[in-house]
């Protein structure tokens, strides 16, 4: 910390007299670090944590309960530096500051390992040296041995001993870009916390959440991260989990920081400027890239996590979808009308309507003509994409997807049991007539089937998934029902559940309501809100058991690569996979749409922020549902959204069930004219867009980018 100086003026003192000056050091509001981030903070609970309670604040959001000074419970010893990194033993000196009244016991001894991987990339990892803890099973692209040179390295690292901290300094300017010698550091089984000072207030990234601006507001704002079936909304954790940010320094240099941790998490910004991470498990495994330009930060980050996928050229064409097509004839008529109006259309979708009762790998009687329609539009040069959800109905008497899944042991189970965990998602029970006039929860209770959730970490699940998808493409029982799709759209893979936890409820309160509950939407509902129970047991490819509590945020990630591999194996073409849930490196295999947005002006402009953020995350093929998914757009809104969406990398008009149509031929001739005109501009620019996609795939460059990248 910089030296602090007090200037005292106006004293009238007599020469020759002795005086004593007493003062009490206070803490500036901007320097207060929250000591009680859990709900229900009070003077009593704050002081039990050994912290200071002060309700005198200068602005909203300043924590009443804050740490006292800079002393923390951990110190570093046995610090050793080498040409390839550094190590230290981190020891707990005193207890009592856990950051949450119910936190588990702080670990007494930790291990710090710093690795200088490349001249622009370093890693520092804080873990338990005596007991193996869960670590994220996502492979990164790291050299087999550190390659950074002492002479050319862009950074220096200092390990601060008492109190413990890590400092990363940019060599060329002396700017400190990471400095965690702050009072917040804590490492226990279910509560890990670390803060850093920031070199400037210019911070971008973290997701997935709806942000009101691309640059983060540092005025005491906390963002939760935990994958959830949650449409975009302010401070609501949504579909993906992206614990990466880019920071600009005061001189314009840029750096990026990834925390490779997949447990539920929140991050708090404060105007110090500073940032505090809190997570409920795993280890603290940080990766820092030094840029120094914003574009180089993204290139270096995607070198680490994986370059963005190269989509097929046709995937850059305009695309149409709707949840609520009544039958295949409606889709056929839409394609015909688009052709009549001479409006470009390259890709048509089918949402879950094409399935029988929303069961994966089935075909509704209303869509028996879909296989022939797909063949027809493909002969005309178009492409077709099908949706698949992960949840598999268990209430069928002859449903091969479930029966074979049980045989191959692919579903998530209760711990120490062979019993499958059952959620409820879209599949309906057999032999029921759904009454749409009932409220949602009643419909779920009466009509939704029990649904098993595949564990995509298991090798057996990947084999099962491949067979089920292959039999949709080439139906072995009736070849006339084969659907020759060109891409796959994987949805509901947070994983989503329409009952909170599972049918019958969860069993382990400490996992579903951990000692520290991150600041998520519906915080009081626990981690199992809108998903399955955290005690669910999964199995990594090497056979190691793992709790859903630890890998929940990896569910969509684990499903994406197998789906990508299966698509390419079946079609022998590049195709596209579009996924709702993402994690760092998901962009290697898939694009992402920004979820179930709403037909509102403020969702139109926020789509630009979302795409720029996913460019930072290495997912270049992105876009929002043009004209909005929920609600019904006005003519003016949809017209302007078509004009914006024509320049999304992933350009798809899509809307929800029972809403009126909003495709380009659903309005009037004027709407058709403007849609045709703006899409023709897009198509003239396709070679440029394709080149940008290639540069992203080869070098990690951004496609949608802010001007600060230029």
Secondary structure per residue as TSV (DSSP state, phi and psi in degrees):
chain	resnum	aa	ss	phi	psi
A	1	X	-	360.0	148.3
A	2	X	-	-68.0	152.7
A	3	X	-	-63.0	145.6
A	4	X	-	-109.7	135.8
A	5	X	-	-124.3	133.2
A	6	X	-	-107.0	130.3
A	7	X	-	-108.1	117.6
A	8	X	-	-109.1	123.4
A	9	X	-	-126.0	159.3
A	10	X	-	84.5	10.2
A	11	X	-	-80.5	138.3
A	12	X	-	-111.5	100.4
A	13	X	-	-117.2	142.8
A	14	X	-	-89.6	135.9
A	15	X	T	-61.8	143.6
A	16	X	T	87.5	-12.3
A	17	X	-	-92.0	152.9
A	18	X	-	-99.7	136.6
A	19	X	-	-133.4	151.1
A	20	X	-	-121.3	129.8
A	21	X	-	-108.0	123.7
A	22	X	-	-111.9	138.1
A	23	X	-	-149.4	157.7
A	24	X	-	-111.5	123.9
A	25	X	-	-72.5	128.0
A	26	X	-	-104.8	-179.8
A	27	X	-	-120.9	125.2
A	28	X	-	-58.6	147.1
A	29	X	G	-54.3	-42.3
A	30	X	G	-68.7	-16.1
A	31	X	G	-100.0	5.3
A	32	X	-	-77.4	126.8
A	33	X	-	-107.2	128.0
A	34	X	B	-62.2	121.2
A	35	X	S	-96.1	-9.0
A	36	X	-	-137.6	69.2
A	37	X	-	-73.6	-12.2
A	38	X	S	-70.7	163.9
A	39	X	S	-69.7	156.2
A	40	X	S	81.2	28.3
A	41	X	-	-65.3	138.5
A	42	X	-	-143.9	168.4
A	43	X	H	-56.9	-43.7
A	44	X	H	-64.8	-48.3
A	45	X	H	-67.5	-33.0
A	46	X	H	-65.7	-47.9
A	47	X	H	-69.9	-27.6
A	48	X	H	-63.3	-27.4
A	49	X	T	-82.6	-1.0
A	50	X	T	80.0	23.0
A	51	X	-	-113.2	176.9
A	52	X	E	-103.4	135.4
A	53	X	E	-107.3	121.3
A	54	X	-	-145.6	111.5
A	55	X	-	-87.1	-1.4
A	56	X	-	-83.9	105.1
A	57	X	-	-130.6	156.5
A	58	X	S	-92.3	-14.8
A	59	X	S	-155.7	164.4
A	60	X	T	-66.8	146.7
A	61	X	T	94.9	-18.2
A	62	X	-	-65.7	127.8
A	63	X	-	-68.4	135.5
A	64	X	S	-70.5	-37.7
A	65	X	E	-98.9	115.7
A	66	X	E	-138.2	162.9
A	67	X	-	-69.1	154.0
A	68	X	-	-99.3	102.2
A	69	X	S	71.3	-159.5
A	70	X	S	-104.5	-4.1
A	71	X	-	-68.2	133.4
A	72	X	-	-128.4	173.8
A	73	X	S	-80.7	-9.6
A	74	X	E	-116.5	146.1
A	75	X	E	-132.8	161.2
A	76	X	E	-110.5	142.7
A	77	X	E	-142.1	172.8
A	78	X	E	50.4	45.8
A	79	X	E	-77.6	126.2
A	80	X	E	-133.4	128.5
A	81	X	E	-107.6	148.8
A	82	X	E	-145.2	179.6
A	83	X	T	-69.4	-18.8
A	84	X	T	-108.5	-1.4
A	85	X	E	159.6	-151.4
A	86	X	E	-158.3	159.1
A	87	X	E	-140.0	160.2
A	88	X	E	-162.1	155.5
A	89	X	E	-97.6	129.6
A	90	X	E	-111.8	121.0
A	91	X	E	-121.3	144.4
A	92	X	E	-79.7	123.1
A	93	X	-	-94.1	-37.8
A	94	X	-	-149.2	153.6
A	95	X	-	-103.1	177.4
A	96	X	-	113.0	-11.2
A	97	X	-	-117.3	90.9
A	98	X	-	-102.4	-15.0
A	99	X	S	83.1	-10.5
A	100	X	S	-155.8	138.5
A	101	X	T	-63.9	-26.1
A	102	X	T	-104.9	13.6
A	103	X	-	-63.2	151.6
A	104	X	-	-74.0	168.9
A	105	X	-	-63.7	129.8
A	106	X	B	-60.4	141.9
A	107	X	-	-72.7	138.7
A	108	X	S	-79.0	-33.4
A	109	X	E	-133.8	130.9
A	110	X	E	-126.1	165.1
A	111	X	E	-121.7	128.0
A	112	X	E	-105.6	128.7
A	113	X	E	-127.2	124.1
A	114	X	E	-112.0	130.1
A	115	X	E	-126.2	126.8
A	116	X	E	-90.5	83.7
A	117	X	E	-66.9	-50.0
A	118	X	E	-139.9	171.2
A	119	X	T	-60.2	-26.4
A	120	X	T	-109.9	3.1
A	121	X	E	-135.4	126.9
A	122	X	E	-132.7	160.0
A	123	X	E	-129.4	138.2
A	124	X	E	-132.2	132.5
A	125	X	E	-128.0	127.0
A	126	X	E	-115.3	120.8
A	127	X	E	-145.2	175.4
A	128	X	-	-92.2	116.2
A	129	X	S	-77.4	-12.8
A	130	X	S	-105.2	-25.3
A	131	X	S	-129.8	130.8
A	132	X	-	-70.2	126.9
A	133	X	-	-111.4	161.2
A	134	X	-	-60.9	133.5
A	135	X	-	-127.0	147.3
A	136	X	-	-62.8	123.3
A	137	X	-	-86.7	39.9
A	138	X	-	-103.4	116.4
A	139	X	-	-71.6	138.0
A	140	X	-	-112.0	159.4
A	141	X	-	-89.5	94.2
A	142	X	-	-122.5	146.8
A	143	X	-	-64.9	150.7
A	144	X	S	-60.8	-30.7
A	145	X	S	-138.4	149.4
A	146	X	-	-54.7	136.6
A	147	X	-	-113.8	-4.5
A	148	X	-	-65.1	142.9
A	149	X	-	-104.0	148.4
A	150	X	T	-59.9	-35.8
A	151	X	T	-78.8	-36.8
A	152	X	T	-102.4	-3.6
A	153	X	-	-58.0	139.8
A	154	X	S	-85.6	-0.7
A	155	X	E	-143.7	159.3
A	156	X	E	-126.9	149.0
A	157	X	E	-123.3	133.5
A	158	X	E	-121.8	131.4
A	159	X	E	-98.3	117.9
A	160	X	E	-89.3	133.7
A	161	X	T	-86.3	-52.0
A	162	X	T	-140.2	106.1
A	163	X	T	-75.0	159.1
A	164	X	T	-66.7	139.4
A	165	X	E	-166.6	164.5
A	166	X	E	-120.2	132.3
A	167	X	E	-123.6	129.7
A	168	X	E	-117.1	125.9
A	169	X	E	-122.5	135.5
A	170	X	E	-76.2	123.8
A	171	X	T	-62.7	-42.8
A	172	X	T	-67.2	-27.3
A	173	X	T	-121.7	-15.2
A	174	X	-	80.9	2.3
A	175	X	-	-68.9	130.0
A	176	X	E	-84.9	116.7
A	177	X	E	-100.1	-13.8
A	178	X	E	-145.0	130.5
A	179	X	E	-150.3	99.5
A	180	X	-	-101.0	16.5
A	181	X	-	-78.5	76.2
A	182	X	S	-136.6	163.3
A	183	X	T	-74.6	-1.9
A	184	X	T	-89.7	-12.1
A	185	X	-	-59.3	128.4
A	186	X	E	-151.5	139.8
A	187	X	E	-140.9	101.4
A	188	X	B	-126.8	-176.9
A	189	X	S	-64.0	-44.0
A	190	X	S	-120.7	17.1
A	191	X	-	-150.2	109.7
A	192	X	E	-120.1	131.1
A	193	X	E	-141.0	136.9
A	194	X	E	-152.5	141.7
A	195	X	E	-120.8	158.4
A	196	X	E	-141.6	142.9
A	197	X	E	-71.7	147.6
A	198	X	-	-106.9	147.1
A	199	X	S	-75.8	-12.8
A	200	X	S	-163.5	170.0
A	201	X	S	-85.8	12.8
A	202	X	E	-100.0	96.2
A	203	X	E	-130.5	139.6
A	204	X	E	-137.8	146.1
A	205	X	E	119.1	-155.4
A	206	X	E	62.7	139.0
A	207	X	E	-174.6	176.6
A	208	X	S	-103.8	126.5
A	209	X	S	-153.9	158.1
A	210	X	B	-81.7	112.4
A	211	X	-	-101.7	142.5
A	212	X	S	-80.0	-13.6
A	213	X	S	-150.2	155.8
A	214	X	S	-67.1	-43.6
A	215	X	B	-81.0	133.3
A	216	X	-	-70.8	144.1
A	217	X	-	-82.2	123.9
A	218	X	-	-97.3	13.8
A	219	X	S	-89.0	72.0
A	220	X	S	59.1	51.4
A	221	X	E	-109.1	132.1
A	222	X	E	-115.1	134.3
A	223	X	E	-118.3	125.2
A	224	X	E	-88.0	149.1
A	225	X	E	-132.8	116.2
A	226	X	-	-169.8	122.3
A	227	X	-	-64.4	133.8
A	228	X	-	-155.4	147.9
A	229	X	S	-72.2	75.0
A	230	X	-	-131.0	112.7
A	231	X	-	-59.1	157.1
A	232	X	S	-55.6	136.7
A	233	X	-	-170.2	152.3
A	234	X	B	-61.6	128.1
A	235	X	T	61.6	23.3
A	236	X	-	-107.4	119.9
A	237	X	-	-65.2	133.5
A	238	X	-	-115.7	-147.5
A	239	X	S	-70.5	-34.1
A	240	X	-	-108.6	173.2
A	241	X	-	-135.3	108.0
A	242	X	E	-133.3	87.0
A	243	X	E	-85.8	54.9
A	244	X	E	-128.7	139.3
A	245	X	E	-136.6	156.0
A	246	X	E	-113.5	133.5
A	247	X	E	-116.2	137.8
A	248	X	E	-97.0	141.5
A	249	X	-	-94.6	164.9
A	250	X	T	-60.3	-26.0
A	251	X	T	-92.2	6.0
A	252	X	S	95.7	-11.4
A	253	X	-	-65.4	157.5
A	254	X	E	-133.1	153.4
A	255	X	E	-144.2	164.3
A	256	X	E	-132.4	148.9
A	257	X	E	-133.5	126.4
A	258	X	E	-113.1	128.3
A	259	X	E	-99.7	108.8
A	260	X	-	-82.6	85.6
A	261	X	-	-146.7	133.4
A	262	X	-	-111.2	10.7
A	263	X	S	-83.5	163.3
A	264	X	-	-53.3	141.0
A	265	X	E	-151.0	155.0
A	266	X	E	-138.8	159.0
A	267	X	E	-130.4	135.4
A	268	X	E	-116.7	127.5
A	269	X	E	-97.9	142.5
A	270	X	E	-141.1	158.2
A	271	X	T	-76.5	12.8
A	272	X	T	-49.8	-48.8
A	273	X	T	-87.3	144.4
A	274	X	E	-155.7	165.8
A	275	X	E	-138.9	135.2
A	276	X	E	-121.7	127.5
A	277	X	E	-98.2	141.0
A	278	X	E	-136.5	127.8
A	279	X	E	-136.9	163.3
A	280	X	S	-110.7	18.9
A	281	X	S	176.9	-175.5
A	282	X	S	73.0	-144.7
A	283	X	-	-132.1	177.2
A	284	X	E	-105.1	107.6
A	285	X	E	-128.4	98.4
A	286	X	E	-103.6	143.2
A	287	X	E	-126.9	130.7
A	288	X	E	-122.2	127.6
A	289	X	E	-111.8	142.5
A	290	X	-	-102.1	0.3
A	291	X	-	69.5	-121.1
A	292	X	S	-97.0	-4.2
A	293	X	S	-93.5	157.9
A	294	X	H	-56.1	-41.8
A	295	X	H	-65.1	-37.9
A	296	X	H	-68.2	-31.9
A	297	X	H	-58.4	-47.2
A	298	X	H	-67.3	-39.2
A	299	X	H	-62.1	-42.5
A	300	X	H	-71.1	-36.3
A	301	X	H	-67.0	-43.4
A	302	X	H	-73.1	-23.2
A	303	X	H	-62.8	-34.0
A	304	X	H	-76.5	-50.2
A	305	X	H	-94.6	-17.0
A	306	X	-	123.9	136.9
A	307	X	-	-71.1	151.3
A	308	X	-	-60.7	147.4
A	309	X	-	-63.3	150.7
A	310	X	-	-96.7	105.4
A	311	X	-	-73.1	159.1
A	312	X	-	-63.2	152.8
A	313	X	G	-59.4	-40.8
A	314	X	G	-63.1	-23.6
A	315	X	G	-70.5	-10.0
A	316	X	G	-90.9	-2.3
A	317	X	S	-77.5	171.9
A	318	X	-	-72.3	145.4
A	319	X	E	-133.1	147.1
A	320	X	E	-128.5	142.3
A	321	X	-	-155.0	159.7
A	322	X	-	-158.3	137.8
A	323	X	T	-88.4	111.3
A	324	X	T	130.4	8.2
A	325	X	-	-59.8	133.3
A	326	X	-	-78.4	-32.1
A	327	X	S	-167.2	176.4
A	328	X	H	-69.9	-24.5
A	329	X	H	-64.5	-35.4
A	330	X	H	-65.0	-41.4
A	331	X	H	-64.5	-43.4
A	332	X	H	-60.7	-40.9
A	333	X	H	-66.7	-39.3
A	334	X	H	-61.0	-46.4
A	335	X	H	-61.6	-41.8
A	336	X	H	-62.9	-42.6
A	337	X	H	-66.1	-38.0
A	338	X	H	-64.3	-40.7
A	339	X	H	-65.5	-42.2
A	340	X	H	-59.1	-40.6
A	341	X	T	-80.9	-2.8
A	342	X	T	56.6	39.8
A	343	X	-	-98.3	126.2
A	344	X	-	-56.1	133.1
A	345	X	-	-148.2	114.7
A	346	X	-	-104.8	-27.1
A	347	X	E	-135.2	127.8
A	348	X	E	-114.8	145.0
A	349	X	E	-115.9	162.8
A	350	X	E	-126.7	126.8
A	351	X	-	-83.5	-167.6
A	352	X	G	-65.1	-6.6
A	353	X	G	-59.4	-31.2
A	354	X	G	-70.2	-16.1
A	355	X	S	-84.6	156.3
A	356	X	G	-80.0	112.7
A	357	X	G	54.5	34.1
A	358	X	G	61.7	29.9
A	359	X	-	-91.8	124.6
A	360	X	T	-52.2	147.1
A	361	X	T	67.6	20.5
A	362	X	-	-121.3	168.8
A	363	X	-	-131.2	123.0
A	364	X	-	-65.5	146.7
A	365	X	G	-56.1	-27.0
A	366	X	G	-75.0	-11.1
A	367	X	G	-123.4	29.1
A	368	X	T	-64.8	-21.1
A	369	X	T	-89.0	2.0
A	370	X	H	-63.5	-44.1
A	371	X	H	-56.6	-42.3
A	372	X	H	-69.0	-37.1
A	373	X	H	-62.7	-42.3
A	374	X	H	-61.6	-44.3
A	375	X	H	-60.3	-39.7
A	376	X	H	-65.1	-49.9
A	377	X	H	-69.7	-28.9
A	378	X	H	-69.8	-34.6
A	379	X	H	-64.7	-27.1
A	380	X	T	-86.4	4.3
A	381	X	T	97.4	0.0
A	382	X	-	-87.5	174.3
A	383	X	E	-128.7	161.6
A	384	X	E	-132.6	138.9
A	385	X	E	-125.0	133.7
A	386	X	E	-106.8	149.5
A	387	X	E	-94.4	145.1
A	388	X	E	-136.9	136.6
A	389	X	E	-106.1	155.0
A	390	X	S	-77.8	-28.9
A	391	X	E	-71.3	136.0
A	392	X	E	-119.1	124.6
A	393	X	E	-62.2	139.7
A	394	X	S	-111.2	6.6
A	395	X	-	-106.0	29.5
A	396	X	-	-109.1	152.6
A	397	X	S	-90.8	-22.4
A	398	X	S	-148.7	73.6
A	399	X	-	-123.9	102.7
A	400	X	H	-59.9	-36.2
A	401	X	H	-59.6	-41.8
A	402	X	H	-76.0	-45.8
A	403	X	H	-60.3	-45.0
A	404	X	H	-71.1	-31.3
A	405	X	H	-63.2	-39.6
A	406	X	H	-65.6	-45.1
A	407	X	H	-59.4	-37.9
A	408	X	T	-94.2	3.3
A	409	X	T	57.2	59.7
A	410	X	-	-105.0	-8.9
A	411	X	B	-96.7	151.3
A	412	X	-	-67.9	137.3
A	413	X	B	-123.5	169.0
A	414	X	-	-70.0	152.9
A	415	X	T	-64.5	143.3
A	416	X	T	53.6	41.0
A	417	X	S	-157.7	158.2
A	418	X	S	-98.4	8.0
A	419	X	-	-80.8	132.1
A	420	X	B	-76.7	140.7
A	421	X	-	-79.1	128.3
A	422	X	E	-111.2	125.8
A	423	X	E	-103.5	-172.0
A	424	X	-	-134.9	129.6
A	425	X	-	-132.2	-125.1
A	426	X	S	-84.6	-33.3
A	427	X	-	-56.0	132.8
A	428	X	B	-91.5	156.1
A	429	X	-	-65.5	153.8
A	430	X	T	-72.0	152.3
A	431	X	T	60.3	38.5
A	432	X	-	-126.1	153.0
A	433	X	-	-110.7	116.6
A	434	X	-	-77.4	128.0
A	435	X	-	-96.6	100.7
A	436	X	T	-68.9	-12.6
A	437	X	T	-78.5	-15.0
A	438	X	S	-73.6	158.0
A	439	X	-	-67.5	161.0
A	440	X	H	-58.8	-49.7
A	441	X	H	-61.4	-35.8
A	442	X	H	-67.8	-40.4
A	443	X	H	-60.9	-43.3
A	444	X	H	-60.4	-43.4
A	445	X	H	-65.5	-41.8
A	446	X	H	-86.3	-34.2
A	447	X	H	-116.4	-23.0
A	448	X	B	-81.7	137.3
A	449	X	-	-76.9	158.2
A	450	X	-	-64.6	137.4
A	451	X	E	-128.7	127.9
A	452	X	E	-86.8	147.9
A	453	X	E	-113.3	115.4
A	454	X	B	-64.6	147.0
A	455	X	-	-100.5	100.5
A	456	X	T	-76.7	-1.3
A	457	X	T	-75.6	-28.5
A	458	X	S	-70.2	138.7
A	459	X	H	-62.6	-36.9
A	460	X	H	-64.3	-33.8
A	461	X	H	-67.3	-40.7
A	462	X	H	-63.3	-39.1
A	463	X	H	-66.2	-43.1
A	464	X	H	-62.1	-46.8
A	465	X	H	-60.5	-41.2
A	466	X	H	-62.9	-42.9
A	467	X	H	-66.6	-44.0
A	468	X	H	-63.8	-41.8
A	469	X	H	-68.1	-41.2
A	470	X	H	-60.7	-33.7
A	471	X	H	-79.6	-12.4
A	472	X	H	-77.7	-42.8
A	473	X	H	-68.7	-39.1
A	474	X	S	-135.6	89.4
A	475	X	-	-68.8	116.8
A	476	X	S	-77.4	-13.2
A	477	X	S	-99.0	-26.9
A	478	X	-	-155.6	98.5
A	479	X	G	-62.2	-23.0
A	480	X	G	-70.1	-14.3
A	481	X	G	-97.3	7.2
A	482	X	-	-70.0	133.3
A	483	X	-	-111.3	111.9
A	484	X	-	-86.6	70.0
A	485	X	-	-69.9	158.7
A	486	X	S	-112.1	-16.3
A	487	X	E	-151.7	164.5
A	488	X	E	-128.5	140.0
A	489	X	E	-117.5	112.2
A	490	X	E	-105.3	121.5
A	491	X	E	-121.0	169.0
A	492	X	S	58.7	26.8
A	493	X	T	-104.7	42.0
A	494	X	T	-80.5	-30.5
A	495	X	T	-86.8	148.8
A	496	X	-	-87.4	151.6
A	497	X	-	-147.2	137.4
A	498	X	S	-84.1	-8.0
A	499	X	S	-112.0	143.1
A	500	X	S	-79.2	108.8
A	501	X	B	99.3	-91.5
A	502	X	S	-161.6	169.0
A	503	X	T	-62.1	120.4
A	504	X	T	96.7	-9.4
A	505	X	-	92.3	167.8
A	506	X	-	-90.7	168.2
A	507	X	S	-121.0	-18.2
A	508	X	-	-116.4	99.0
A	509	X	H	-65.0	-37.2
A	510	X	H	-66.5	-22.3
A	511	X	H	-89.0	-38.1
A	512	X	H	-82.6	-25.4
A	513	X	S	-129.4	76.6
A	514	X	-	-64.1	163.3
A	515	X	S	-51.6	-39.0
A	516	X	S	-114.3	119.8
A	517	X	-	-96.0	112.0
A	518	X	-	-55.0	159.5
A	519	X	S	-80.4	80.2
A	520	X	-	-102.7	167.0
A	521	X	T	-62.3	144.5
A	522	X	T	53.2	47.8
A	523	X	G	-55.6	-38.1
A	524	X	G	-70.0	-13.0
A	525	X	G	-85.7	-7.5
A	526	X	-	83.9	179.5
A	527	X	T	-73.7	-22.8
A	528	X	T	-83.0	3.5
A	529	X	T	-61.8	121.2
A	530	X	T	66.0	17.8
A	531	X	S	-149.5	-169.8
A	532	X	B	-88.1	171.5
A	533	X	-	-67.3	142.8
A	534	X	T	-70.0	-19.6
A	535	X	T	-82.0	-2.4
A	536	X	-	-51.9	140.3
A	537	X	E	-102.8	129.8
A	538	X	E	-121.0	172.9
A	539	X	E	-136.6	123.0
A	540	X	-	-71.0	163.2
A	541	X	T	-56.2	-27.5
A	542	X	T	-84.3	4.5
A	543	X	S	93.5	-5.2
A	544	X	-	-70.2	132.4
A	545	X	E	-76.3	149.7
A	546	X	E	-149.6	146.9
A	547	X	E	-82.3	145.6
A	548	X	H	-59.5	-30.1
A	549	X	H	-49.9	-38.1
A	550	X	H	-88.1	-31.2
A	551	X	H	-113.6	8.9
A	552	X	G	-50.1	-46.7
A	553	X	G	-71.9	-4.6
A	554	X	G	-100.7	1.6
A	555	X	H	-60.0	-52.1
A	556	X	H	-63.0	-38.2
A	557	X	H	-59.4	-44.8
A	558	X	H	-67.6	-27.1
A	559	X	H	-82.3	-26.3
A	560	X	H	-70.0	-49.6
A	561	X	H	-63.3	-45.9
A	562	X	H	-57.5	-38.9
A	563	X	H	-64.6	-42.8
A	564	X	H	-60.4	-47.7
A	565	X	H	-63.5	-42.3
A	566	X	H	-63.7	-44.4
A	567	X	H	-58.2	-47.2
A	568	X	H	-68.4	-36.0
A	569	X	H	-66.2	-39.0
A	570	X	H	-74.5	-47.6
A	571	X	H	-90.1	-18.0
A	572	X	S	59.4	25.9
A	573	X	S	-133.9	171.0
A	574	X	-	-68.2	-50.9
A	575	X	-	61.0	-165.8
A	576	X	E	-143.5	146.8
A	577	X	E	-117.8	133.1
A	578	X	E	-120.1	123.2
A	579	X	E	-119.2	148.3
A	580	X	S	-85.3	-42.5
A	581	X	S	-98.4	135.5
A	582	X	-	-134.4	161.9
A	583	X	-	-145.9	160.7
A	584	X	T	-49.4	126.8
A	585	X	T	94.8	-4.3
A	586	X	G	-58.3	-31.4
A	587	X	G	-63.8	-14.0
A	588	X	G	-63.7	-25.1
A	589	X	T	-124.4	-15.4
A	590	X	-	-150.0	160.1
A	591	X	E	-96.0	-179.4
A	592	X	E	-147.9	132.5
A	593	X	E	-101.2	155.9
A	594	X	-	-81.5	17.0
A	595	X	-	91.0	-168.2
A	596	X	S	-81.6	77.6
A	597	X	-	-77.3	-177.7
A	598	X	B	-120.6	148.5
A	599	X	S	-73.5	83.2
A	600	X	S	-148.7	148.3
A	601	X	H	-59.0	-39.7
A	602	X	H	-71.4	-15.6
A	603	X	H	-82.3	-28.5
A	604	X	H	-62.1	-51.3
A	605	X	H	-71.7	-32.0
A	606	X	H	-68.7	-19.4
A	607	X	H	-64.1	-29.9
A	608	X	H	-67.7	-42.4
A	609	X	H	-60.8	-45.2
A	610	X	H	-59.6	-43.8
A	611	X	H	-66.2	-39.4
A	612	X	H	-65.5	-37.3
A	613	X	H	-66.3	-42.3
A	614	X	H	-70.2	-22.6
A	615	X	H	-63.5	-42.2
A	616	X	H	-60.6	-37.0
A	617	X	T	-80.0	-2.3
A	618	X	T	84.6	24.5
A	619	X	-	-122.2	87.8
A	620	X	-	-78.1	-31.1
A	621	X	S	-85.2	87.5
A	622	X	E	-143.9	162.7
A	623	X	E	177.7	168.8
A	624	X	-	-104.9	160.9
A	625	X	E	-63.9	112.8
A	626	X	E	-65.2	130.5
A	627	X	T	77.3	-1.7
A	628	X	-	91.7	146.2
A	629	X	S	-88.0	-54.8
A	630	X	B	-85.3	149.1
A	631	X	S	78.1	-178.5
A	632	X	-	-123.3	123.1
A	633	X	-	-75.1	152.2
A	634	X	-	-72.5	164.2
A	635	X	H	-56.3	-48.0
A	636	X	H	-62.9	-43.6
A	637	X	H	-62.2	-46.7
A	638	X	H	-66.7	-36.3
A	639	X	H	-63.1	-47.2
A	640	X	H	-67.0	-34.0
A	641	X	H	-70.3	-36.7
A	642	X	H	-60.6	-38.5
A	643	X	H	-71.1	-31.3
A	644	X	H	-78.6	-48.2
A	645	X	H	-64.5	-20.0
A	646	X	T	-62.0	-13.8
A	647	X	T	-115.5	9.2
A	648	X	S	-67.3	142.3
A	649	X	S	-56.1	-44.0
A	650	X	S	-105.3	102.0
A	651	X	-	-108.1	98.6
A	652	X	E	-136.1	129.7
A	653	X	E	-92.4	123.2
A	654	X	-	-149.6	136.7
A	655	X	-	-143.0	174.7
A	656	X	-	-90.6	172.1
A	657	X	T	-64.9	140.2
A	658	X	T	69.0	0.2
A	659	X	S	-84.4	157.1
A	660	X	-	-69.3	156.1
A	661	X	-	-61.0	149.3
A	662	X	-	-136.9	13.9
A	663	X	S	-70.0	166.6
A	664	X	T	-60.8	-24.5
A	665	X	T	-99.3	14.9
A	666	X	S	-94.9	-3.6
A	667	X	S	-109.0	-92.5
A	668	X	-	-154.7	-178.2
A	669	X	H	-66.2	-31.8
A	670	X	H	-64.5	-42.0
A	671	X	H	-64.2	-40.7
A	672	X	H	-60.9	-42.1
A	673	X	H	-61.8	-46.5
A	674	X	H	-69.3	-36.1
A	675	X	H	-64.6	-45.1
A	676	X	H	-60.9	-43.9
A	677	X	H	-64.9	-46.4
A	678	X	H	-73.0	-34.5
A	679	X	H	-69.7	-30.8
A	680	X	H	-66.6	-33.9
A	681	X	H	-62.7	-45.2
A	682	X	H	-56.8	-46.9
A	683	X	H	-66.8	-31.6
A	684	X	H	-66.3	-27.4
A	685	X	T	-92.2	-0.6
A	686	X	H	-57.4	-40.4
A	687	X	H	-58.3	-38.1
A	688	X	H	-67.2	-45.2
A	689	X	H	-62.9	-41.2
A	690	X	H	-62.9	-37.7
A	691	X	H	-65.1	-42.3
A	692	X	H	-61.0	-40.4
A	693	X	H	-64.0	-39.4
A	694	X	H	-64.9	-41.7
A	695	X	H	-64.5	-36.9
A	696	X	H	-64.6	-43.9
A	697	X	H	-66.6	-38.9
A	698	X	H	-85.7	-37.3
A	699	X	H	-123.3	-8.1
A	700	X	-	83.3	15.9
A	701	X	-	-69.8	158.9
A	702	X	-	-82.8	156.5
A	703	X	S	-105.1	-60.8
A	704	X	S	-89.2	121.8
A	705	X	-	-142.8	149.1
A	706	X	-	-76.9	165.0
A	707	X	G	-63.5	-23.2
A	708	X	G	-66.4	-12.3
A	709	X	G	-86.5	-9.1
A	710	X	-	-88.2	360.0
